[in-house]
């Protein structure tokens, strides 16, 4: 998908992009939190 977003901007299906973001992004955000130990900033 990255290649299409970067190089083929005119042929992007925004519904597919939105579905991917709303379905996969929450998991991608949680994964580092699960794997990395909590450290104070």
PQR file with spaces between the fields and no chain letter, atoms N, CA, C, O and H, PARSE charges and radii, in Angstrom:
ATOM       1  N    UNK     1       0.826   -1.188    0.000 -0.4000 1.5000
ATOM       2  CA   UNK     1       0.000    0.000    0.000 -0.0000 2.0000
ATOM       3  C    UNK     1       0.873    1.255    0.000  0.5500 1.7000
ATOM       4  O    UNK     1       0.517    2.249   -0.633 -0.5500 1.4000
ATOM       5  N    UNK     2       2.009    1.226    0.700 -0.4000 1.5000
ATOM       6  CA   UNK     2       2.862    2.415    0.767 -0.0000 2.0000
ATOM       7  C    UNK     2       3.284    2.865   -0.632  0.5500 1.7000
ATOM       8  O    UNK     2       3.255    4.057   -0.936 -0.5500 1.4000
ATOM       9  H    UNK     2       2.298    0.419    1.214  0.4000 1.0000
ATOM      10  N    UNK     3       3.671    1.925   -1.472 -0.4000 1.5000
ATOM      11  CA   UNK     3       4.108    2.273   -2.824 -0.0000 2.0000
ATOM      12  C    UNK     3       3.008    3.011   -3.579  0.5500 1.7000
ATOM      13  O    UNK     3       3.279    3.998   -4.263 -0.5500 1.4000
ATOM      14  H    UNK     3       3.694    0.957   -1.225  0.4000 1.0000
ATOM      15  N    UNK     4       1.791    2.547   -3.461 -0.4000 1.5000
ATOM      16  CA   UNK     4       0.684    3.208   -4.162 -0.0000 2.0000
ATOM      17  C    UNK     4       0.429    4.596   -3.597  0.5500 1.7000
ATOM      18  O    UNK     4       0.159    5.534   -4.347 -0.5500 1.4000
ATOM      19  H    UNK     4       1.571    1.745   -2.905  0.4000 1.0000
ATOM      20  N    UNK     5       0.512    4.730   -2.278 -0.4000 1.5000
ATOM      21  CA   UNK     5       0.283    6.044   -1.675 -0.0000 2.0000
ATOM      22  C    UNK     5       1.352    7.041   -2.089  0.5500 1.7000
ATOM      23  O    UNK     5       1.052    8.210   -2.332 -0.5500 1.4000
ATOM      24  H    UNK     5       0.731    3.968   -1.669  0.4000 1.0000
ATOM      25  N    UNK     6       2.588    6.590   -2.171 -0.4000 1.5000
ATOM      26  CA   UNK     6       3.703    7.483   -2.466 -0.0000 2.0000
ATOM      27  C    UNK     6       3.835    7.763   -3.964  0.5500 1.7000
ATOM      28  O    UNK     6       4.064    8.905   -4.362 -0.5500 1.4000
ATOM      29  H    UNK     6       2.831    5.641   -1.973  0.4000 1.0000
ATOM      30  N    UNK     7       3.692    6.732   -4.790 -0.4000 1.5000
ATOM      31  CA   UNK     7       4.032    6.876   -6.209 -0.0000 2.0000
ATOM      32  C    UNK     7       2.839    6.920   -7.159  0.5500 1.7000
ATOM      33  O    UNK     7       2.986    7.369   -8.296 -0.5500 1.4000
ATOM      34  H    UNK     7       3.506    5.804   -4.467  0.4000 1.0000
ATOM      35  N    UNK     8       1.691    6.478   -6.736 -0.4000 1.5000
ATOM      36  CA   UNK     8       0.541    6.414   -7.638 -0.0000 2.0000
ATOM      37  C    UNK     8      -0.637    7.142   -6.991  0.5500 1.7000
ATOM      38  O    UNK     8      -1.716    6.574   -6.821 -0.5500 1.4000
ATOM      39  H    UNK     8       1.571    6.114   -5.813  0.4000 1.0000
ATOM      40  N    UNK     9      -0.418    8.371   -6.644 -0.4000 1.5000
ATOM      41  CA   UNK     9      -1.404    9.152   -5.882 -0.0000 2.0000
ATOM      42  C    UNK     9      -2.757    9.248   -6.576  0.5500 1.7000
ATOM      43  O    UNK     9      -3.787    9.311   -5.904 -0.5500 1.4000
ATOM      44  H    UNK     9       0.459    8.832   -6.782  0.4000 1.0000
ATOM      45  N    UNK    10      -2.774    9.259   -7.881 -0.4000 1.5000
ATOM      46  CA   UNK    10      -4.020    9.459   -8.612 -0.0000 2.0000
ATOM      47  C    UNK    10      -4.917    8.225   -8.608  0.5500 1.7000
ATOM      48  O    UNK    10      -6.083    8.310   -8.996 -0.5500 1.4000
ATOM      49  H    UNK    10      -1.937    9.207   -8.427  0.4000 1.0000
ATOM      50  N    UNK    11      -4.396    7.090   -8.178 -0.4000 1.5000
ATOM      51  CA   UNK    11      -5.162    5.844   -8.246 -0.0000 2.0000
ATOM      52  C    UNK    11      -5.390    5.254   -6.852  0.5500 1.7000
ATOM      53  O    UNK    11      -5.379    4.034   -6.687 -0.5500 1.4000
ATOM      54  H    UNK    11      -3.450    7.021   -7.862  0.4000 1.0000
ATOM      55  N    UNK    12      -5.594    6.099   -5.864 -0.4000 1.5000
ATOM      56  CA   UNK    12      -5.772    5.642   -4.490 -0.0000 2.0000
ATOM      57  C    UNK    12      -7.258    5.481   -4.195  0.5500 1.7000
ATOM      58  O    UNK    12      -8.060    6.373   -4.471 -0.5500 1.4000
ATOM      59  H    UNK    12      -5.603    7.090   -5.997  0.4000 1.0000
ATOM      60  N    UNK    13      -7.606    4.344   -3.636 -0.4000 1.5000
ATOM      61  CA   UNK    13      -8.978    4.115   -3.193 -0.0000 2.0000
ATOM      62  C    UNK    13      -9.053    4.550   -1.733  0.5500 1.7000
ATOM      63  O    UNK    13      -8.592    3.837   -0.842 -0.5500 1.4000
ATOM      64  H    UNK    13      -6.954    3.620   -3.412  0.4000 1.0000
ATOM      65  N    UNK    14      -9.628    5.710   -1.495 -0.4000 1.5000
ATOM      66  CA   UNK    14      -9.657    6.277   -0.150 -0.0000 2.0000
ATOM      67  C    UNK    14     -10.445    5.412    0.832  0.5500 1.7000
ATOM      68  O    UNK    14     -10.151    5.416    2.027 -0.5500 1.4000
ATOM      69  H    UNK    14     -10.003    6.290   -2.218  0.4000 1.0000
ATOM      70  N    UNK    15     -11.420    4.688    0.353 -0.4000 1.5000
ATOM      71  CA   UNK    15     -12.161    3.782    1.234 -0.0000 2.0000
ATOM      72  C    UNK    15     -11.253    2.671    1.761  0.5500 1.7000
ATOM      73  O    UNK    15     -11.347    2.290    2.928 -0.5500 1.4000
ATOM      74  H    UNK    15     -11.658    4.685   -0.618  0.4000 1.0000
ATOM      75  N    UNK    16     -10.386    2.160    0.911 -0.4000 1.5000
ATOM      76  CA   UNK    16      -9.444    1.126    1.331 -0.0000 2.0000
ATOM      77  C    UNK    16      -8.438    1.677    2.325  0.5500 1.7000
ATOM      78  O    UNK    16      -8.114    1.018    3.314 -0.5500 1.4000
ATOM      79  H    UNK    16     -10.310    2.469   -0.037  0.4000 1.0000
ATOM      80  N    UNK    17      -7.946    2.874    2.072 -0.4000 1.5000
ATOM      81  CA   UNK    17      -7.012    3.510    3.005 -0.0000 2.0000
ATOM      82  C    UNK    17      -7.693    3.708    4.354  0.5500 1.7000
ATOM      83  O    UNK    17      -7.117    3.379    5.391 -0.5500 1.4000
ATOM      84  H    UNK    17      -8.209    3.409    1.269  0.4000 1.0000
ATOM      85  N    UNK    18      -8.896    4.235    4.351 -0.4000 1.5000
ATOM      86  CA   UNK    18      -9.618    4.485    5.603 -0.0000 2.0000
ATOM      87  C    UNK    18      -9.883    3.175    6.351  0.5500 1.7000
ATOM      88  O    UNK    18      -9.713    3.112    7.569 -0.5500 1.4000
ATOM      89  H    UNK    18      -9.364    4.502    3.508  0.4000 1.0000
ATOM      90  N    UNK    19     -10.288    2.153    5.642 -0.4000 1.5000
ATOM      91  CA   UNK    19     -10.547    0.856    6.271 -0.0000 2.0000
ATOM      92  C    UNK    19      -9.276    0.297    6.904  0.5500 1.7000
ATOM      93  O    UNK    19      -9.310   -0.221    8.020 -0.5500 1.4000
ATOM      94  H    UNK    19     -10.426    2.205    4.653  0.4000 1.0000
ATOM      95  N    UNK    20      -8.173    0.401    6.201 -0.4000 1.5000
ATOM      96  CA   UNK    20      -6.900   -0.089    6.722 -0.0000 2.0000
ATOM      97  C    UNK    20      -6.486    0.671    7.971  0.5500 1.7000
ATOM      98  O    UNK    20      -6.066    0.070    8.960 -0.5500 1.4000
ATOM      99  H    UNK    20      -8.146    0.822    5.294  0.4000 1.0000
ATOM     100  N    UNK    21      -6.605    1.980    7.926 -0.4000 1.5000
ATOM     101  CA   UNK    21      -6.211    2.802    9.077 -0.0000 2.0000
ATOM     102  C    UNK    21      -7.096    2.503   10.281  0.5500 1.7000
ATOM     103  O    UNK    21      -6.592    2.310   11.388 -0.5500 1.4000
ATOM     104  H    UNK    21      -6.947    2.468    7.123  0.4000 1.0000
ATOM     105  N    UNK    22      -8.390    2.464   10.080 -0.4000 1.5000
ATOM     106  CA   UNK    22      -9.288    2.265   11.217 -0.0000 2.0000
ATOM     107  C    UNK    22      -9.221    0.842   11.761  0.5500 1.7000
ATOM     108  O    UNK    22      -9.475    0.624   12.945 -0.5500 1.4000
ATOM     109  H    UNK    22      -8.799    2.621    9.181  0.4000 1.0000
ATOM     110  N    UNK    23      -8.888   -0.117   10.925 -0.4000 1.5000
ATOM     111  CA   UNK    23      -8.818   -1.506   11.372 -0.0000 2.0000
ATOM     112  C    UNK    23      -7.460   -1.839   11.980  0.5500 1.7000
ATOM     113  O    UNK    23      -7.403   -2.515   13.007 -0.5500 1.4000
ATOM     114  H    UNK    23      -8.682    0.060    9.963  0.4000 1.0000
ATOM     115  N    UNK    24      -6.364   -1.381   11.372 -0.4000 1.5000
ATOM     116  CA   UNK    24      -5.026   -1.820   11.763 -0.0000 2.0000
ATOM     117  C    UNK    24      -4.275   -0.855   12.672  0.5500 1.7000
ATOM     118  O    UNK    24      -3.412   -1.288   13.436 -0.5500 1.4000
ATOM     119  H    UNK    24      -6.411   -0.832   10.538  0.4000 1.0000
ATOM     120  N    UNK    25      -4.573    0.415   12.615 -0.4000 1.5000
ATOM     121  CA   UNK    25      -3.805    1.388   13.392 -0.0000 2.0000
ATOM     122  C    UNK    25      -3.907    1.173   14.901  0.5500 1.7000
ATOM     123  O    UNK    25      -2.884    1.260   15.579 -0.5500 1.4000
ATOM     124  H    UNK    25      -5.274    0.767   11.995  0.4000 1.0000
ATOM     125  N    UNK    26      -5.075    0.898   15.457 -0.4000 1.5000
ATOM     126  CA   UNK    26      -5.120    0.667   16.905 -0.0000 2.0000
ATOM     127  C    UNK    26      -4.189   -0.469   17.354  0.5500 1.7000
ATOM     128  O    UNK    26      -3.541   -0.362   18.395 -0.5500 1.4000
ATOM     129  H    UNK    26      -5.907    0.827   14.906  0.4000 1.0000
ATOM     130  N    UNK    27      -4.123   -1.537   16.585 -0.4000 1.5000
ATOM     131  CA   UNK    27      -3.223   -2.642   16.909 -0.0000 2.0000
ATOM     132  C    UNK    27      -1.775   -2.211   16.787  0.5500 1.7000
ATOM     133  O    UNK    27      -0.947   -2.567   17.625 -0.5500 1.4000
ATOM     134  H    UNK    27      -4.650   -1.624   15.740  0.4000 1.0000
ATOM     135  N    UNK    28      -1.464   -1.451   15.755 -0.4000 1.5000
ATOM     136  CA   UNK    28      -0.090   -0.988   15.570 -0.0000 2.0000
ATOM     137  C    UNK    28       0.342   -0.047   16.689  0.5500 1.7000
ATOM     138  O    UNK    28       1.522   -0.006   17.038 -0.5500 1.4000
ATOM     139  H    UNK    28      -2.137   -1.161   15.075  0.4000 1.0000
ATOM     140  N    UNK    29      -0.574    0.692   17.242 -0.4000 1.5000
ATOM     141  CA   UNK    29      -0.256    1.589   18.355 -0.0000 2.0000
ATOM     142  C    UNK    29      -0.045    0.783   19.635  0.5500 1.7000
ATOM     143  O    UNK    29       0.857    1.095   20.412 -0.5500 1.4000
ATOM     144  H    UNK    29      -1.532    0.659   16.958  0.4000 1.0000
ATOM     145  N    UNK    30      -0.847   -0.231   19.865 -0.4000 1.5000
ATOM     146  CA   UNK    30      -0.764   -1.017   21.091 -0.0000 2.0000
ATOM     147  C    UNK    30       0.445   -1.943   21.125  0.5500 1.7000
ATOM     148  O    UNK    30       0.969   -2.221   22.204 -0.5500 1.4000
ATOM     149  H    UNK    30      -1.580   -0.484   19.234  0.4000 1.0000
ATOM     150  N    UNK    31       0.894   -2.418   19.993 -0.4000 1.5000
ATOM     151  CA   UNK    31       1.974   -3.409   19.962 -0.0000 2.0000
ATOM     152  C    UNK    31       3.257   -2.922   20.635  0.5500 1.7000
ATOM     153  O    UNK    31       3.797   -3.648   21.469 -0.5500 1.4000
ATOM     154  H    UNK    31       0.468   -2.192   19.117  0.4000 1.0000
ATOM     155  N    UNK    32       3.775   -1.728   20.316 -0.4000 1.5000
ATOM     156  CA   UNK    32       4.988   -1.277   21.023 -0.0000 2.0000
ATOM     157  C    UNK    32       4.753   -1.120   22.524  0.5500 1.7000
ATOM     158  O    UNK    32       5.652   -1.386   23.321 -0.5500 1.4000
ATOM     159  H    UNK    32       3.337   -1.139   19.639  0.4000 1.0000
ATOM     160  N    UNK    33       3.566   -0.696   22.911 -0.4000 1.5000
ATOM     161  CA   UNK    33       3.258   -0.559   24.329 -0.0000 2.0000
ATOM     162  C    UNK    33       3.305   -1.917   25.025  0.5500 1.7000
ATOM     163  O    UNK    33       3.699   -2.006   26.188 -0.5500 1.4000
ATOM     164  H    UNK    33       2.835   -0.480   22.263  0.4000 1.0000
ATOM     165  N    UNK    34       2.914   -2.949   24.333 -0.4000 1.5000
ATOM     166  CA   UNK    34       2.914   -4.296   24.898 -0.0000 2.0000
ATOM     167  C    UNK    34       4.328   -4.853   24.988  0.5500 1.7000
ATOM     168  O    UNK    34       4.670   -5.518   25.966 -0.5500 1.4000
ATOM     169  H    UNK    34       2.594   -2.877   23.388  0.4000 1.0000
ATOM     170  N    UNK    35       5.145   -4.591   23.986 -0.4000 1.5000
ATOM     171  CA   UNK    35       6.475   -5.185   23.887 -0.0000 2.0000
ATOM     172  C    UNK    35       7.517   -4.416   24.695  0.5500 1.7000
ATOM     173  O    UNK    35       8.355   -5.021   25.365 -0.5500 1.4000
ATOM     174  H    UNK    35       4.867   -4.051   23.192  0.4000 1.0000
ATOM     175  N    UNK    36       7.467   -3.100   24.635 -0.4000 1.5000
ATOM     176  CA   UNK    36       8.484   -2.292   25.305 -0.0000 2.0000
ATOM     177  C    UNK    36       8.127   -2.093   26.775  0.5500 1.7000
ATOM     178  O    UNK    36       6.965   -1.884   27.123 -0.5500 1.4000
ATOM     179  H    UNK    36       6.787   -2.609   24.092  0.4000 1.0000
ATOM     180  N    UNK    37       9.141   -2.162   27.628 -0.4000 1.5000
ATOM     181  CA   UNK    37       8.856   -1.907   29.041 -0.0000 2.0000
ATOM     182  C    UNK    37       8.515   -0.435   29.263  0.5500 1.7000
ATOM     183  O    UNK    37       9.014    0.446   28.563 -0.5500 1.4000
ATOM     184  H    UNK    37      10.085   -2.332   27.346  0.4000 1.0000
ATOM     185  N    UNK    38       7.681   -0.196   30.220 -0.4000 1.5000
ATOM     186  CA   UNK    38       7.314    1.186   30.547 -0.0000 2.0000
ATOM     187  C    UNK    38       8.492    1.855   31.241  0.5500 1.7000
ATOM     188  O    UNK    38       9.005    1.347   32.238 -0.5500 1.4000
ATOM     189  H    UNK    38       7.275   -0.912   30.788  0.4000 1.0000
ATOM     190  N    UNK    39       8.913    2.982   30.717 -0.4000 1.5000
ATOM     191  CA   UNK    39      10.008    3.741   31.310 -0.0000 2.0000
ATOM     192  C    UNK    39       9.563    5.180   31.479  0.5500 1.7000
ATOM     193  O    UNK    39       8.887    5.737   30.613 -0.5500 1.4000
ATOM     194  H    UNK    39       8.497    3.394   29.907  0.4000 1.0000
ATOM     195  N    UNK    40       9.942    5.776   32.591 -0.4000 1.5000
ATOM     196  CA   UNK    40       9.579    7.186   32.778 -0.0000 2.0000
ATOM     197  C    UNK    40      10.300    8.076   31.774  0.5500 1.7000
ATOM     198  O    UNK    40      11.420    7.787   31.353 -0.5500 1.4000
ATOM     199  H    UNK    40      10.491    5.324   33.294  0.4000 1.0000
ATOM     200  N    UNK    41       9.651    9.136   31.412 -0.4000 1.5000
ATOM     201  CA   UNK    41      10.241   10.071   30.449 -0.0000 2.0000
ATOM     202  C    UNK    41      11.112   11.069   31.161  0.5500 1.7000
ATOM     203  O    UNK    41      11.700   11.943   30.523 -0.5500 1.4000
ATOM     204  H    UNK    41       8.741    9.370   31.754  0.4000 1.0000
